[in-house]
Amino acid sequence: MYSDIVWFFNAAGFSLELTAAMAMFTWWVKRRDGFAVRLACFMGVIIAFSLAWQMLVPYIVWSLILRCLAFYLLCLWGLHLCLNLDWGQSLFYAVAGIALQHTVYCTARMIAMQFAKWDGSFHPDVLDIAYPAALVPVGLLAYLLFARPLKERTPYVAGSRFLFLTVGILLCVNVFSCLFDWYMADVTSPDAAYALFMMMRIVVCVFLLLMLREIVDRETAERNGEILQQLLHQQKSQLSSDKETINLINVKTHDLKKQLTMLGGRIPQEEIAEQYGGTVNVHTDGQDFMLNVVIPLPRQ
């Protein structure tokens, strides 16, 4: 029973870690209709693919590379299938999830390796327990540092720009890591080389996550600037309309004063004050404001 559980997680653990990492970035994103069915379909496909690959494909270096590429494409498809994201946004979160998964994996693996060699010799059974135990707190810390700051900040990205990011991360943390793991047996000090390479992978992924966050910050600032420009344009139009309305009122007021002056003593002063004195409320069409204009009486 224990060996079956270990085999299952060795076969499907990578895909489950990738799915969890991408969920850290996208759990708040609007879901497509029939989300539960879509998610169940995706999880069924990726787990079945993991188990089939483990049983049918030989364990060689190039199969490891192709396996990682296949999982990345499946996760990209799963994001677009389940969430209300276009392909560019799905690619962004796929890159972020891959970088986060590798960061968490390398960190938890290095911690677990220390427990597996507690007496100077390697204990694979201890590693099988220590790794998932270290995976949870390290994953939570990575979420707080890298995924949570991007909550509710979906980027509007261009696919070509993130295509280069995807190629870069695949080369850094997939192809070369698989080649290194395969040929590491020829190294004189494999433990030191392994630790240094894991640290390099962590650094690359952390810088990539920081770069993705910087891209989101920049896009957010650009969108806020566009909104401010629109507001300023609306205010300018409003001020221009107000100015035209005030000029029209001034012209009408001036004409009214001339008419009152021409009337002179023909109308009693008390009647003029009763008819034209005080405050005049002016309503302008299409505007939601009211001007109060006092019309001064002409001197006799």
Secondary structure as the mmCIF struct_conf table of DSSP 4:
data_model
#
loop_
_struct_conf.conf_type_id
_struct_conf.id
_struct_conf.beg_label_comp_id
_struct_conf.beg_label_asym_id
_struct_conf.beg_label_seq_id
_struct_conf.end_label_comp_id
_struct_conf.end_label_asym_id
_struct_conf.end_label_seq_id
HELX_RH_AL_P HELX_RH_AL_P1 TYR A 2 THR A 26
TURN_TY1_P TURN_TY1_P1 TRP A 27 TRP A 28
BEND BEND1 VAL A 29 VAL A 29
HELX_LH_PP_P HELX_LH_PP_P1 LYS A 30 LYS A 30
STRN STRN1 ARG A 31 ARG A 31
HELX_LH_PP_P HELX_LH_PP_P2 ARG A 32 ARG A 32
TURN_TY1_P TURN_TY1_P2 ASP A 33 GLY A 34
HELX_RH_AL_P HELX_RH_AL_P2 PHE A 35 LEU A 56
BEND BEND2 VAL A 57 VAL A 57
HELX_RH_AL_P HELX_RH_AL_P3 VAL A 61 CYS A 82
STRN STRN2 LEU A 83 LEU A 83
BEND BEND3 ASN A 84 ASN A 84
HELX_RH_AL_P HELX_RH_AL_P4 TRP A 87 ALA A 116
TURN_TY1_P TURN_TY1_P3 LYS A 117 ASP A 119
BEND BEND4 GLY A 120 SER A 121
HELX_RH_AL_P HELX_RH_AL_P5 PRO A 124 ALA A 142
HELX_RH_PI_P HELX_RH_PI_P1 TYR A 143 ALA A 147
HELX_RH_3T_P HELX_RH_3T_P1 ARG A 148 LEU A 150
TURN_TY1_P TURN_TY1_P4 LYS A 151 GLU A 152
HELX_RH_AL_P HELX_RH_AL_P6 GLY A 159 LEU A 170
HELX_RH_PI_P HELX_RH_PI_P2 LEU A 171 VAL A 175
HELX_RH_AL_P HELX_RH_AL_P7 PHE A 176 TYR A 183
HELX_RH_3T_P HELX_RH_3T_P2 MET A 184 ASP A 186
BEND BEND5 VAL A 187 SER A 189
HELX_RH_AL_P HELX_RH_AL_P8 PRO A 190 LEU A 263
HELX_RH_3T_P HELX_RH_3T_P3 GLY A 264 ARG A 266
BEND BEND6 ILE A 267 ILE A 267
HELX_RH_AL_P HELX_RH_AL_P9 GLN A 269 TYR A 276
BEND BEND7 GLY A 278 GLY A 278
STRN STRN3 THR A 279 HIS A 283
TURN_TY1_P TURN_TY1_P5 ASP A 285 GLY A 286
BEND BEND8 ASP A 288 ASP A 288
STRN STRN4 MET A 290 VAL A 294
HELX_LH_PP_P HELX_LH_PP_P3 PRO A 296 ARG A 299
#
